[in-house]
Amino acid sequence: MADVRIRNVVKKYGGLTVIHGVNIDIADGEFVVLVGPSGCGKSTLLRMVAGLELITSGEVMIGGKVVNDAPPKDRDIAMVFQSYALYPHMKVRDNMSFSLRLKGVAKEEIDRKVMAAAEILDLVKYLDRYPKQLSGGQRQRVAMGRAIVRDPQVFLFDEPLSNLDAKLRVAMRVEIKELHQRLKTTTIYVTHDQIEAMTMADKIVVMRDGRVEQIGAPLDLYDRPENVFVAGFIGSPSMNFLHGHVETRDGRAVFVSDNGTVLDAPASSAHEGQQVTYGIRPEHIEIGGEGLPATISVLEPTGSETQIFATLGKDPVVAVVKERVRQRPGEQLPFRIDVSQAHLFDRETGTRL
């Protein structure tokens, strides 16, 4: 195993810069997830760590060694792709052992490593099948087994679950996390799915437009987002945002939206009259009591909870509650906002105040 250091890494395609001086430290044995919308540069960054993309400037270090000019085979990494990339004419056993046979590893050692990986991934009974005889989840486990037998210093995963259905994605997510807990191998995992990032990562790197927006533990990013982008990207349903300004009324700070909605303002460095964005997560809105009247637009019951799409005055908001909601669209509910969980962001820069 090894740590990975990414130092001031830049990637340009001609005059177009797609990675802008990224810095990330990944500790030995850590599971780090690169997350962000499509086109943010996360897969390009992963491919530079793997040696599949050239680095325009900066350094990538694996185990303390600069690997900018090292070919992929000399970086002691193993990569699992979205597309499985299995050889269709080879049985599972041969797919998993292919890289070891290329290296000239002794047959006894190959058999031992393949069997060990197959036992970890519950693939023993599929070793003599061809990829076309396997389900999508089984094929992805074979791709993971092919990586495990190499015993690399670093695992790289590039959106490995994107081709699977929702139920299988959840199961595979658990398998990959359990695999990491067992092997303790340094892992870099790319996804656009923030639920995957939240549930799997020791540390999340949120990217946008080739830049790092924030790095931290999942719950740190969730509870203390540094800006509007991170606040809106992490969490499902997304955080509610209302635009307005800060006032002092009756000796207390309040937020007044552009549409006239008045809410208690959380403690912040915002000053009187400052243009701000008020953020509150759906689960931090409660119903009942002496709350603000909200008009229901749409109800989405999921069984364990209900998502309420509503308007506070003219401001659209979403609440997630455990209660069964009996009211219908067009009717009103009192919304109580937990101001201790609210955030204020500077409206111009998007930075949390």
Rosetta blueprint (number, residue, H / E / L):
1 M L
2 A L
3 D L
4 V E
5 R E
6 I E
7 R E
8 N E
9 V E
10 V E
11 K E
12 K E
13 Y E
14 G L
15 G L
16 L E
17 T E
18 V E
19 I E
20 H E
21 G E
22 V E
23 N E
24 I E
25 D E
26 I E
27 A L
28 D L
29 G L
30 E L
31 F E
32 V E
33 V E
34 L E
35 V E
36 G L
37 P L
38 S L
39 G L
40 C L
41 G L
42 K H
43 S H
44 T H
45 L H
46 L H
47 R H
48 M H
49 V H
50 A H
51 G L
52 L L
53 E L
54 L L
55 I L
56 T L
57 S E
58 G E
59 E E
60 V E
61 M E
62 I E
63 G L
64 G L
65 K E
66 V E
67 V L
68 N L
69 D L
70 A L
71 P L
72 P H
73 K H
74 D H
75 R L
76 D L
77 I E
78 A E
79 M E
80 V E
81 F L
82 Q L
83 S L
84 Y L
85 A L
86 L L
87 Y L
88 P L
89 H L
90 M L
91 K L
92 V H
93 R H
94 D H
95 N H
96 M H
97 S H
98 F H
99 S H
100 L H
101 R H
102 L H
103 K L
104 G L
105 V L
106 A L
107 K H
108 E H
109 E H
110 I H
111 D H
112 R H
113 K H
114 V H
115 M H
116 A H
117 A H
118 A H
119 E H
120 I H
121 L L
122 D L
123 L L
124 V H
125 K H
126 Y H
127 L L
128 D L
129 R L
130 Y L
131 P H
132 K H
133 Q H
134 L L
135 S L
136 G H
137 G H
138 Q H
139 R H
140 Q H
141 R H
142 V H
143 A H
144 M H
145 G H
146 R H
147 A H
148 I H
149 V L
150 R L
151 D L
152 P L
153 Q L
154 V E
155 F E
156 L E
157 F E
158 D E
159 E L
160 P L
161 L L
162 S L
163 N L
164 L L
165 D L
166 A H
167 K H
168 L H
169 R H
170 V H
171 A H
172 M H
173 R H
174 V H
175 E H
176 I H
177 K H
178 E H
179 L H
180 H H
181 Q H
182 R H
183 L H
184 K L
185 T L
186 T E
187 T E
188 I E
189 Y E
190 V E
191 T E
192 H L
193 D L
194 Q H
195 I H
196 E H
197 A H
198 M H
199 T H
200 M H
201 A L
202 D L
203 K E
204 I E
205 V E
206 V E
207 M E
208 R E
209 D L
210 G L
211 R E
212 V E
213 E E
214 Q E
215 I E
216 G E
217 A L
218 P H
219 L H
220 D H
221 L H
222 Y H
223 D H
224 R L
225 P L
226 E L
227 N E
228 V H
229 F H
230 V H
231 A H
232 G H
233 F H
234 I L
235 G L
236 S L
237 P L
238 S L
239 M L
240 N E
241 F E
242 L E
243 H E
244 G E
245 H E
246 V E
247 E E
248 T E
249 R E
250 D L
251 G L
252 R E
253 A E
254 V E
255 F E
256 V E
257 S E
258 D L
259 N L
260 G L
261 T L
262 V E
263 L E
264 D E
265 A L
266 P L
267 A L
268 S L
269 S L
270 A L
271 H L
272 E L
273 G L
274 Q L
275 Q E
276 V E
277 T E
278 Y E
279 G E
280 I E
281 R L
282 P H
283 E H
284 H H
285 I E
286 E E
287 I E
288 G E
289 G E
290 E E
291 G E
292 L E
293 P E
294 A E
295 T E
296 I E
297 S E
298 V E
299 L E
300 E E
301 P E
302 T L
303 G L
304 S L
305 E L
306 T E
307 Q E
308 I E
309 F E
310 A E
311 T E
312 L E
313 G L
314 K L
315 D E
316 P E
317 V E
318 V E
319 A E
320 V E
321 V E
322 K L
323 E L
324 R L
325 V L
326 R L
327 Q L
328 R L
329 P L
330 G L
331 E L
332 Q E
333 L E
334 P E
335 F E
336 R E
337 I E
338 D L
339 V H
340 S H
341 Q H
342 A L
343 H E
344 L E
345 F E
346 D E
347 R L
348 E L
349 T L
350 G L
351 T E
352 R E
353 L L
